[in-house]
Amino acid sequence: MRIMIWCANLISAGGGARLLSNLLPAMARQEDIDLVRLVISSETRFKERIDITGCPNIDIVYFSGSIQSPEGNALLADCHVVYFFWPHGPEYVKVHIPAICTFHDTTVMDFVPHYLTGAVVQQCWRISKDWIDNMTSVVVSSHHVKSRLIEHFGPQCNEAHVVEHAILPSANLTSAAVSADLALRLPQEYVVYPSNVSPHKNHYNLLLAYSKFTESSKVPLVLFGYNTELMHSVPPHWPDHLYVPTLISLMNRIGLRLDEDVYPMGFISDADVIPLVRNAQALIMPSLSEGGGSYPVEEALRLGVPVLCSDIPVMREHLARHSADIVWFDPESPDSIAQALSRLFANYAHYKASAVEGMNDPSESWDDVAKKYIHVFRLAYMKHYGTV
């Protein structure tokens, strides 16, 4: 089989990029896969972020044009199926071969940011419906996302295939120390939250909670992820970015001090992620909405780092596979988050020992995930050509 992965639009710089960098070589390693061609925007710098040594059947092409253009058609010509990896944003365009997409989440319809109008949300719904209506097969990242698609788009989504991939995003957990320049910027002890600053990631309630948490001066909050560095901006030099000025204003009102109570680190290198999480007292995940779960939570538990987590359905689904005791909280309530932090540190030895004990819980591999995807691709091929 020859597979085209079409991703000419930009993807999430966090979980999306990490998923793709694991899934691509895993697909290429499977039996009877002659080619996996990834078409992706050069702005992602994806070639520079992935090692495909030993995978001669991988072809990565930088391209941002239309799949219906002569160049796009030429790239498709020798492929059996096309997999639209990231349908969140671009309009659906018709293709002549079997087509599959993954709905990673339904966040924009389940958690509508304050600044979106009804017209924008309706447009997102329409685009999503076009993808669902025109795909040979649809994959979802969790049973939760499947239930949300059924809620939003009807019983046709009962046919969606669930392929979970909230597993360890990297087999390399050996890095022990952060880079020297990053180490100079970190407090000695900290709670870490790795995330971009999208509103559903819930930095607002987390910051409110941290202002109530009595140990915050002893165990500050470290934030890293796309655009978190903009929180260092000082008025009147407001960052020209949606939502970040809201967080800066909040911190000023509630008296949280930069680089004393809260350390916004920005986007850090892949090599620094594991040691930064490993050295944390705990990882907190206050998100109001996720798709398949959380890679940072998975990494923390594999490193024996205690986790505090939003009590939302998808995270319950993800963490049901783990034995460690999780400190759950209501993400809509700053008081609940603050109480969870206090509960963790009042019983820290217990939660740390539980996390360490669960480090070797059984888990699927990326090859397992890739095999499930390729099974869906083969079914889509047979469905398209009427052989099933």
BELBEL-V882288 format. One record per pair of residues at least 6 apart in sequence whose C-alpha atoms are under 8 Angstrom apart, sorted by the first residue. I is the first residue (numbers start at 1). J is the second residue. D is the distance in whole Angstrom. If there is no record, write none. Layout:
<<I	J	D> <I	J	D>>
This chain:
<<1	32	6> <1	33	5> <1	34	6> <1	35	7> <1	79	8> <1	80	6> <2	33	6> <2	34	6> <2	35	5> <2	36	6> <2	37	8> <2	78	7> <2	79	5> <2	80	5> <2	81	7> <3	33	8> <3	35	6> <3	36	5> <3	37	6> <3	79	6> <3	80	6> <3	81	5> <3	82	6> <3	83	7> <4	36	6> <4	37	5> <4	38	6> <4	39	8> <4	76	7> <4	79	6> <4	80	8> <4	81	6> <4	82	5> <4	83	6> <5	36	7> <5	37	6> <5	38	5> <5	39	6> <5	82	6> <5	83	5> <5	84	6> <5	85	6> <6	38	6> <6	39	5> <6	40	7> <6	82	7> <6	83	6> <6	84	5> <6	85	6> <7	38	7> <7	39	6> <7	40	5> <7	41	7> <7	84	6> <7	85	6> <7	86	6> <8	39	6> <8	40	4> <8	41	5> <8	62	8> <8	63	6> <8	64	5> <8	65	7> <8	66	8> <9	40	7> <9	41	6> <9	64	7> <9	86	8> <9	90	7> <10	40	8> <10	41	6> <10	43	8> <10	44	7> <11	17	7> <11	44	8> <11	86	6> <13	44	8> <13	226	7> <14	195	8> <14	196	8> <14	225	8> <14	226	8> <15	295	7> <18	169	7> <19	165	8> <19	169	7> <21	49	8> <21	50	6> <22	169	7> <22	170	8> <22	366	7> <23	366	7> <23	369	8> <23	370	6> <24	36	7> <24	58	8> <25	52	7> <25	55	7> <25	58	7> <26	366	6> <26	367	5> <26	370	6> <27	33	8> <27	36	7> <27	367	7> <27	370	5> <27	371	7> <27	374	7> <28	34	8> <28	35	7> <28	36	6> <28	55	7> <28	57	6> <28	58	7> <29	55	7> <29	367	8> <30	367	8> <30	370	8> <30	371	7> <33	57	8> <34	57	6> <35	57	5> <35	58	6> <35	59	7> <36	57	6> <36	58	5> <36	59	6> <37	58	6> <37	59	5> <37	60	6> <37	61	7> <38	58	8> <38	59	6> <38	60	5> <38	61	6> <39	60	6> <39	61	5> <39	62	6> <39	63	6> <40	46	8> <40	60	8> <40	61	6> <40	62	5> <40	63	6> <40	64	7> <41	62	5> <41	63	5> <41	64	5> <42	62	5> <42	63	7> <42	64	8> <47	60	7> <52	58	7> <65	71	8> <65	72	7> <66	72	6> <67	73	6> <67	93	8> <67	95	8> <68	93	7> <68	94	8> <68	95	7> <76	82	8> <80	97	7> <80	98	7> <80	381	7> <81	97	6> <81	98	5> <81	99	6> <81	100	8> <81	377	7> <81	381	7> <82	97	7> <82	98	6> <82	99	5> <82	100	6> <83	99	6> <83	100	5> <83	101	6> <84	99	7> <84	100	6> <84	101	5> <84	102	7> <85	101	6> <85	102	6> <86	101	7> <86	102	7> <86	103	8> <86	104	8> <87	101	7> <87	102	7> <87	103	7> <87	128	8> <87	131	7> <88	103	8> <88	128	7> <89	124	7> <89	127	8> <90	127	8> <91	127	6> <91	130	8> <91	131	8> <92	127	7> <92	130	6> <92	131	6> <94	134	8> <97	384	8> <98	135	8> <98	136	6> <98	380	6> <98	381	6> <98	384	6> <99	135	5> <99	136	5> <99	137	7> <99	380	7> <100	135	6> <100	136	6> <100	137	5> <100	138	6> <100	139	7> <100	377	7> <100	380	7> <101	131	8> <101	135	7> <101	137	7> <101	138	5> <101	139	6> <102	138	6> <102	139	4> <102	140	5> <102	141	7> <103	138	7> <103	139	6> <103	140	5> <103	141	7> <103	145	8> <104	140	6> <104	141	5> <104	145	7> <104	291	5> <104	292	7> <105	140	8> <105	141	7> <105	145	6> <105	290	6> <105	291	4> <105	292	7> <106	145	7> <106	148	7> <106	149	7> <106	291	7> <107	200	8> <107	289	6> <107	290	7> <107	291	8> <108	121	7> <108	124	8> <109	121	7> <109	124	8> <109	125	7> <110	289	8> <111	200	7> <111	288	7> <111	289	7> <112	121	8> <113	199	6> <113	200	7> <129	153	7> <132	138	7> <132	157	8> <136	380	6> <136	383	7> <136	384	7> <137	159	8> <137	160	7> <137	161	8> <137	376	7> <137	380	6> <138	159	8> <138	160	5> <138	161	6> <139	160	5> <139	161	5> <139	162	6> <139	163	7> <140	146	6> <140	160	7> <140	161	6> <140	162	5> <140	163	6> <140	164	8> <141	162	6> <141	163	5> <141	164	5> <141	165	7> <141	291	6> <141	292	5> <142	162	6> <142	163	7> <142	164	5> <142	291	7> <142	292	5> <142	293	8> <142	314	7> <142	317	8> <143	162	6> <143	314	8> <144	291	8> <144	292	8> <144	313	7> <144	314	6> <144	317	8> <145	291	6> <145	292	7> <145	314	8> <146	157	7> <146	158	7> <146	160	7> <146	162	7> <149	157	6> <150	156	7> <150	157	5> <150	158	7> <161	376	8> <163	369	7> <163	372	7> <163	373	7> <164	292	6> <164	369	7> <165	292	7> <165	366	8> <165	369	7> <166	292	6> <166	293	5> <166	294	6> <166	295	6> <166	298	7> <166	318	7> <167	295	7> <167	298	6> <167	363	7> <167	364	7> <167	365	8> <168	295	7> <168	298	6> <168	299	6> <168	302	8> <169	295	6> <169	299	7> <173	274	6> <173	303	8> <175	271	8> <175	274	7> <175	275	6> <176	274	8> <176	275	5> <176	278	8> <177	272	8> <177	275	5> <177	276	8> <178	271	8> <178	272	5> <178	275	6> <178	276	6> <179	272	7> <186	222	8> <186	263	7> <187	220	7> <189	218	8> <189	219	6> <189	220	7> <189	279	8> <189	280	7> <189	281	6> <190	219	5> <190	220	5> <190	221	6> <190	222	6> <190	280	5> <190	281	6> <190	282	7> <191	219	7> <191	220	6> <191	221	5> <191	222	6> <191	280	6> <191	281	6> <191	282	5> <191	283	6> <191	284	7> <192	221	6> <192	222	5> <192	223	6> <192	224	8> <192	277	7> <192	280	6> <192	282	6> <192	283	5> <192	284	6> <193	221	7> <193	222	6> <193	223	5> <193	224	7> <193	283	6> <193	284	5> <193	285	6> <194	223	6> <194	224	5> <194	225	6> <194	296	7> <195	201	7> <195	223	7> <195	224	6> <195	225	5> <195	226	7> <196	224	7> <196	225	5> <196	226	5> <196	227	6> <196	228	7> <197	203	7> <197	225	8> <197	226	7> <197	227	6> <197	228	6> <197	243	8> <197	244	7> <198	243	8> <199	243	7> <200	287	6> <200	288	5> <200	289	6> <201	286	7> <201	287	4> <201	288	6> <201	289	7> <202	286	6> <202	287	5> <202	288	6> <202	331	8> <203	247	7> <203	286	8> <204	247	6> <204	250	8> <205	331	7> <205	332	7> <205	333	7> <205	334	5> <206	286	7> <206	334	6> <206	337	7> <207	250	8> <207	251	7> <207	256	8> <208	254	7> <208	334	6> <209	334	4> <209	335	6> <209	336	8> <209	337	6> <209	338	5> <210	216	6> <210	221	8> <210	338	6> <211	254	7> <211	255	7> <211	256	6> <212	335	8> <212	338	6> <213	338	5> <213	339	8> <213	341	7> <213	342	7> <214	342	8> <215	342	8> <216	261	6> <217	260	7> <217	261	6> <219	261	8> <220	260	7> <220	261	5> <220	262	6> <220	263	8> <221	261	6> <221	262	5> <221	263	6> <222	262	6> <222	263	5> <222	264	6> <222	265	7> <223	262	7> <223	263	6> <223	264	5> <223	265	6> <223	266	7> <224	264	6> <224	265	5> <224	266	5> <224	267	6> <224	268	7> <225	265	7> <225	266	5> <225	267	4> <225	268	7> <226	266	6> <226	267	5> <227	266	6> <227	267	7> <228	264	5> <228	265	6> <228	266	5> <228	267	7> <229	264	5> <229	265	5> <229	266	4> <229	267	8> <230	239	6> <230	244	7> <230	266	8> <231	244	7> <231	245	8> <231	247	7> <231	248	6> <231	264	7> <232	248	8> <232	258	7> <232	264	7> <233	239	6> <233	248	8> <234	248	8> <238	245	6> <239	245	7> <251	257	7> <256	262	7> <258	264	8> <274	299	8> <277	283	7> <277	299	8> <277	300	6> <277	303	8> <277	305	8> <278	300	7> <278	303	6> <278	304	8> <278	305	7> <280	305	7> <281	305	7> <281	306	7> <282	300	8> <282	305	6> <282	306	5> <282	307	6> <282	308	7> <283	296	8> <283	297	7> <283	300	7> <283	305	7> <283	306	6> <283	307	5> <283	308	6> <284	307	6> <284	308	5> <284	309	6> <285	297	7> <285	307	8> <285	308	6> <285	309	5> <285	310	6> <286	308	8> <286	309	6> <286	310	5> <286	331	6> <286	337	8> <287	310	6> <287	331	7> <288	310	7> <288	312	7> <288	331	6> <288	332	7> <289	312	8> <290	314	7> <290	315	8> <291	314	7> <292	314	7> <292	318	7> <293	314	6> <293	315	6> <293	317	8> <293	318	6> <294	315	8> <294	318	8> <297	307	7> <300	306	7> <300	307	7> <301	307	7> <301	324	8> <301	355	6> <301	356	8> <301	358	7> <301	359	6> <302	358	7> <302	359	5> <302	360	7> <303	356	7> <303	359	6> <304	352	7> <304	353	8> <304	355	5> <304	356	4> <304	357	7> <304	358	7> <304	359	6> <305	352	7> <305	355	6> <305	356	7> <306	326	7> <306	351	6> <306	352	6> <306	354	8> <306	355	5> <307	326	6> <307	327	6> <308	326	6> <308	327	5> <308	328	6> <308	329	8> <308	340	7> <308	341	8> <308	344	8> <309	315	8> <309	326	7> <309	327	6> <309	328	5> <309	329	6> <310	328	6> <310	329	5> <310	330	6> <310	331	5> <311	328	6> <311	329	5> <311	330	6> <311	331	7> <321	361	8> <322	358	7> <322	361	6> <323	354	8> <323	358	6> <323	361	7> <324	351	8> <324	354	5> <324	355	5> <324	356	8> <324	357	7> <324	358	5> <325	351	6> <325	354	6> <325	355	7> <326	351	8> <327	340	6> <327	343	8> <327	344	7> <328	340	7> <329	336	6> <329	337	6> <329	340	6> <330	336	6> <330	337	7> <331	337	7> <344	351	7> <379	388	8> <382	388	6>>
